[in-house]
Amino acid sequence: MSSDDAVFDLSLYHLTPMPAGHFIYIPAILLLGLVAGWILGSRAAADAYAAELRRREQRAAKKRAAAVSGRG
């Protein structure tokens, strides 16, 4: 291995200045992702909460039916 191989060659990478649009585009995309995640997450949480309420109601109905029939 020669000493030339060990040197990091910057000529392989085109280090051009970042366009100014990145300072607008990247935060805008991050904000869009945050809003989409917030909306989808709140919907999922509301659905999970509603499902839990349905399960509790079904369990309570089963207990009431068992108590009425005398098996409780």
DSSP file (Angstrom, degrees, kcal/mol; ACC not computed):
  #  RESIDUE AA STRUCTURE BP1 BP2  ACC     N-H-->O    O-->H-N    N-H-->O    O-->H-N    TCO  KAPPA ALPHA  PHI   PSI    X-CA   Y-CA   Z-CA
    1    1 A M              0   0    0      0, 0.0     2,-0.1     0, 0.0     0, 0.0   0.000 360.0 360.0 360.0 122.1    0.0    0.0    0.0
    2    2 A S    >>  -     0   0    0      1,-0.1     4,-0.9     0, 0.0     3,-0.7  -0.419 360.0-111.6 -86.2 165.0    1.6    3.3   -1.1
    3    3 A S  H 3> S+     0   0    0      1,-0.2     4,-0.6     2,-0.2    -1,-0.1   0.766 116.6  63.1 -67.5 -23.7    1.2    6.5    0.8
    4    4 A D  H 34 S+     0   0    0      1,-0.2     3,-0.5     2,-0.2    -1,-0.2   0.828  98.9  54.5 -69.3 -30.9   -0.8    7.8   -2.1
    5    5 A D  H <4 S+     0   0    0     -3,-0.7    -1,-0.2     1,-0.2    -2,-0.2   0.822 104.3  54.4 -70.7 -30.9   -3.5    5.2   -1.5
    6    6 A A  H  < S+     0   0    0     -4,-0.9     2,-0.3    -3,-0.1    -1,-0.2   0.636  87.3  96.8 -80.5 -13.8   -3.9    6.2    2.1
    7    7 A V  S  < S-     0   0    0     -4,-0.6     2,-0.5    -3,-0.5    -3,-0.0  -0.597  81.3-120.3 -80.8 134.5   -4.6    9.9    1.3
    8    8 A F        -     0   0    0     -2,-0.3     2,-0.9     1,-0.1    -2,-0.1  -0.630  26.8-143.8 -74.6 120.2   -8.2   10.9    1.2
    9    9 A D    >   -     0   0    0     -2,-0.5     3,-1.1     1,-0.2     4,-0.2  -0.769  19.5-176.1 -95.7 106.5   -8.8   12.2   -2.3
   10   10 A L  G >  S+     0   0    0     -2,-0.9     3,-1.1     1,-0.2     5,-0.2   0.638  75.4  78.0 -74.2 -13.8  -11.2   15.1   -2.4
   11   11 A S  G 3  S+     0   0    0      1,-0.3    -1,-0.2     3,-0.1    -2,-0.0   0.711  83.8  65.1 -69.5 -16.7  -11.1   15.3   -6.1
   12   12 A L  G <  S+     0   0    0     -3,-1.1     2,-0.5     2,-0.0    -1,-0.3   0.759  98.5  61.6 -73.5 -23.7  -13.5   12.3   -6.2
   13   13 A Y  S <  S-     0   0    0     -3,-1.1     2,-1.2    -4,-0.2    -1,-0.0  -0.870  80.0-137.3-108.5 134.4  -16.2   14.3   -4.6
   14   14 A H        -     0   0    0     -2,-0.5     2,-1.7     1,-0.1    -3,-0.1  -0.748  20.9-166.9 -90.6  95.6  -17.6   17.4   -6.2
   15   15 A L        +     0   0    0     -2,-1.2    -1,-0.1    -5,-0.2     3,-0.0  -0.612  20.7 162.7 -88.5  82.7  -17.8   19.7   -3.2
   16   16 A T        -     0   0    0     -2,-1.7    -2,-0.0     1,-0.1     0, 0.0  -0.696  47.5 -90.2 -97.2 153.6  -20.0   22.5   -4.6
   17   17 A P        -     0   0    0      0, 0.0    -1,-0.1     0, 0.0     3,-0.1  -0.329  46.7-106.5 -62.3 144.2  -21.8   25.0   -2.4
   18   18 A M        -     0   0    0      1,-0.1     5,-0.1     2,-0.1    -3,-0.0  -0.511  38.2-111.3 -71.4 134.8  -25.2   23.9   -1.3
   19   19 A P    >   -     0   0    0      0, 0.0     3,-1.5     0, 0.0     4,-0.4  -0.297  21.1-118.1 -65.1 153.7  -28.0   25.9   -3.1
   20   20 A A  T >  S+     0   0    0      1,-0.3     3,-1.2     2,-0.2     4,-0.4   0.741 107.7  75.1 -65.1 -23.0  -30.0   28.3   -1.0
   21   21 A G  T >> S+     0   0    0      1,-0.3     4,-3.7     2,-0.2     3,-1.1   0.771  82.6  68.0 -61.5 -25.4  -33.1   26.3   -1.7
   22   22 A H  H <> S+     0   0    0     -3,-1.5     4,-1.7     1,-0.3    -1,-0.3   0.846  92.5  58.7 -62.8 -32.5  -31.9   23.6    0.7
   23   23 A F  H <4 S+     0   0    0     -3,-1.2    -1,-0.3    -4,-0.4    -2,-0.2   0.665 118.3  31.5 -73.6 -14.3  -32.5   26.0    3.6
   24   24 A I  H <> S+     0   0    0     -3,-1.1     4,-1.7    -4,-0.4    -2,-0.2   0.784 120.8  48.6-101.5 -46.6  -36.1   26.3    2.6
   25   25 A Y  H  X S+     0   0    0     -4,-3.7     4,-2.5     2,-0.2     5,-0.2   0.928 108.8  49.4 -65.4 -50.5  -36.8   22.8    1.1
   26   26 A I  H  X S+     0   0    0     -4,-1.7     4,-2.3    -5,-0.2     5,-0.2   0.936 114.1  43.2 -63.5 -49.7  -35.3   20.6    3.9
   27   27 A P  H  > S+     0   0    0      0, 0.0     4,-2.5     0, 0.0    -1,-0.2   0.872 113.3  54.4 -63.0 -32.9  -37.1   22.3    6.9
   28   28 A A  H  X S+     0   0    0     -4,-1.7     4,-2.4     2,-0.2    -2,-0.2   0.921 109.8  46.1 -65.1 -42.3  -40.3   22.4    4.8
   29   29 A I  H  X S+     0   0    0     -4,-2.5     4,-2.5     2,-0.2    -1,-0.2   0.901 112.6  50.6 -66.7 -40.6  -40.2   18.7    4.2
   30   30 A L  H  X S+     0   0    0     -4,-2.3     4,-2.1    -5,-0.2    -2,-0.2   0.913 111.8  47.7 -62.5 -41.6  -39.4   18.0    7.9
   31   31 A L  H  X S+     0   0    0     -4,-2.5     4,-2.5     2,-0.2    -2,-0.2   0.899 110.4  51.9 -65.6 -40.6  -42.4   20.2    8.9
   32   32 A L  H  X S+     0   0    0     -4,-2.4     4,-2.6     1,-0.2    -2,-0.2   0.913 110.6  48.4 -61.5 -43.2  -44.6   18.4    6.4
   33   33 A G  H  X S+     0   0    0     -4,-2.5     4,-2.5     2,-0.2    -1,-0.2   0.878 110.4  51.7 -64.0 -38.1  -43.5   15.0    7.9
   34   34 A L  H  X S+     0   0    0     -4,-2.1     4,-2.2     2,-0.2    -2,-0.2   0.919 111.9  45.6 -64.7 -44.0  -44.1   16.3   11.4
   35   35 A V  H  X S+     0   0    0     -4,-2.5     4,-2.5     2,-0.2    -2,-0.2   0.923 113.7  48.8 -65.9 -44.6  -47.7   17.4   10.5
   36   36 A A  H  X S+     0   0    0     -4,-2.6     4,-2.7     1,-0.2     5,-0.3   0.917 112.7  48.5 -62.4 -42.4  -48.5   14.2    8.6
   37   37 A G  H  X S+     0   0    0     -4,-2.5     4,-2.6     2,-0.2     5,-0.2   0.885 110.6  51.3 -63.7 -39.1  -47.2   12.1   11.6
   38   38 A W  H  X S+     0   0    0     -4,-2.2     4,-2.3     2,-0.2    -2,-0.2   0.932 113.4  44.4 -63.1 -46.0  -49.2   14.2   14.0
   39   39 A I  H  X S+     0   0    0     -4,-2.5     4,-2.0     2,-0.2    -2,-0.2   0.950 117.4  43.2 -65.6 -49.6  -52.4   13.7   12.0
   40   40 A L  H  X S+     0   0    0     -4,-2.7     4,-2.3     1,-0.2    -1,-0.2   0.887 115.0  50.5 -65.7 -38.0  -51.9   10.0   11.4
   41   41 A G  H  X S+     0   0    0     -4,-2.6     4,-2.4    -5,-0.3    -1,-0.2   0.893 109.6  49.6 -66.4 -39.9  -50.8    9.4   15.0
   42   42 A S  H  X S+     0   0    0     -4,-2.3     4,-2.2    -5,-0.2    -1,-0.2   0.878 111.3  49.8 -68.8 -35.3  -53.8   11.2   16.4
   43   43 A R  H  X S+     0   0    0     -4,-2.0     4,-2.4     2,-0.2    -2,-0.2   0.926 111.6  48.3 -65.7 -43.3  -56.1    9.2   14.2
   44   44 A A  H  X S+     0   0    0     -4,-2.3     4,-2.4     1,-0.2    -2,-0.2   0.899 112.0  49.4 -64.3 -40.1  -54.5    5.9   15.3
   45   45 A A  H  X S+     0   0    0     -4,-2.4     4,-2.4     2,-0.2    -1,-0.2   0.905 111.1  49.3 -65.9 -40.7  -54.7    6.9   18.9
   46   46 A A  H  X S+     0   0    0     -4,-2.2     4,-2.4     2,-0.2    -2,-0.2   0.904 111.8  49.0 -65.2 -40.5  -58.4    7.8   18.6
   47   47 A D  H  X S+     0   0    0     -4,-2.4     4,-2.4     2,-0.2    -2,-0.2   0.908 111.7  48.9 -64.6 -41.6  -59.1    4.5   16.9
   48   48 A A  H  X S+     0   0    0     -4,-2.4     4,-2.2     2,-0.2    -2,-0.2   0.898 111.3  49.9 -65.2 -39.8  -57.2    2.6   19.6
   49   49 A Y  H  X S+     0   0    0     -4,-2.4     4,-2.2     2,-0.2    -2,-0.2   0.919 111.4  48.3 -64.1 -43.7  -59.1    4.4   22.3
   50   50 A A  H  X S+     0   0    0     -4,-2.4     4,-2.2     2,-0.2    -2,-0.2   0.893 110.8  51.2 -64.3 -39.5  -62.5    3.7   20.6
   51   51 A A  H  X S+     0   0    0     -4,-2.4     4,-2.4     1,-0.2    -1,-0.2   0.903 109.4  50.5 -64.5 -40.3  -61.5    0.0   20.2
   52   52 A E  H  X S+     0   0    0     -4,-2.2     4,-2.4     2,-0.2    -2,-0.2   0.899 109.5  50.6 -64.7 -40.0  -60.6   -0.2   23.9
   53   53 A L  H  X S+     0   0    0     -4,-2.2     4,-2.3     2,-0.2    -2,-0.2   0.899 110.1  50.3 -63.5 -40.0  -64.0    1.4   24.9
   54   54 A R  H  X S+     0   0    0     -4,-2.2     4,-2.5     2,-0.2    -2,-0.2   0.919 110.4  49.7 -63.5 -42.9  -65.8   -1.1   22.7
   55   55 A R  H  X S+     0   0    0     -4,-2.4     4,-2.5     1,-0.2    -2,-0.2   0.919 111.3  48.7 -62.4 -42.9  -63.9   -4.0   24.3
   56   56 A R  H  X S+     0   0    0     -4,-2.4     4,-2.5     1,-0.2    -1,-0.2   0.907 111.5  49.6 -63.3 -40.8  -64.7   -2.7   27.8
   57   57 A E  H  X S+     0   0    0     -4,-2.3     4,-2.4     2,-0.2    -2,-0.2   0.900 110.9  49.7 -65.3 -40.3  -68.4   -2.3   26.9
   58   58 A Q  H  X S+     0   0    0     -4,-2.5     4,-2.2     2,-0.2    -2,-0.2   0.907 111.4  48.8 -65.4 -41.1  -68.5   -5.9   25.5
   59   59 A R  H  X S+     0   0    0     -4,-2.5     4,-2.4     2,-0.2    -2,-0.2   0.916 112.0  48.9 -63.8 -41.8  -66.9   -7.3   28.7
   60   60 A A  H  X S+     0   0    0     -4,-2.5     4,-2.4     1,-0.2    -2,-0.2   0.897 110.5  50.8 -64.9 -39.3  -69.4   -5.3   30.8
   61   61 A A  H  X S+     0   0    0     -4,-2.4     4,-2.5     2,-0.2    -1,-0.2   0.893 109.8  50.5 -65.0 -39.1  -72.3   -6.7   28.7
   62   62 A K  H  X S+     0   0    0     -4,-2.2     4,-2.5     2,-0.2    -2,-0.2   0.917 111.0  48.5 -63.6 -42.8  -71.0  -10.2   29.1
   63   63 A K  H  X S+     0   0    0     -4,-2.4     4,-2.3     2,-0.2    -2,-0.2   0.905 112.0  48.9 -64.7 -40.5  -70.7   -9.8   32.9
   64   64 A R  H  X S+     0   0    0     -4,-2.4     4,-2.3     2,-0.2    -2,-0.2   0.920 112.3  48.3 -64.0 -42.9  -74.3   -8.3   33.0
   65   65 A A  H  X S+     0   0    0     -4,-2.5     4,-2.1     1,-0.2     6,-0.2   0.888 112.4  48.8 -65.2 -38.6  -75.6  -11.2   31.0
   66   66 A A  H  X>S+     0   0    0     -4,-2.5     5,-2.0     2,-0.2     6,-0.8   0.884 111.6  49.4 -68.8 -37.1  -73.8  -13.8   33.1
   67   67 A A  H  <5S+     0   0    0     -4,-2.3     3,-0.3     4,-0.2    -2,-0.2   0.879 111.7  48.8 -68.8 -37.4  -75.1  -12.1   36.3
   68   68 A V  H  <5S+     0   0    0     -4,-2.3    -2,-0.2     1,-0.2    -1,-0.2   0.888 111.4  48.8 -69.3 -39.1  -78.7  -12.1   35.0
   69   69 A S  H  <5S-     0   0    0     -4,-2.1    -1,-0.2    -5,-0.2    -2,-0.2   0.592 115.7-115.5 -80.0  -8.3  -78.6  -15.7   33.9
   70   70 A G  T  <5S+     0   0    0     -4,-0.7    -3,-0.2    -3,-0.3    -4,-0.1   0.587  87.6 110.2  90.1   9.7  -77.2  -16.7   37.3
   71   71 A R      <       0   0    0     -5,-2.0    -4,-0.2    -6,-0.2    -5,-0.1   0.315 360.0 360.0 -97.1   9.8  -73.8  -17.9   36.1
   72   72 A G              0   0    0     -6,-0.8    -1,-0.2    -5,-0.2    -5,-0.2   0.439 360.0 360.0-105.9 360.0  -71.9  -15.1   37.7
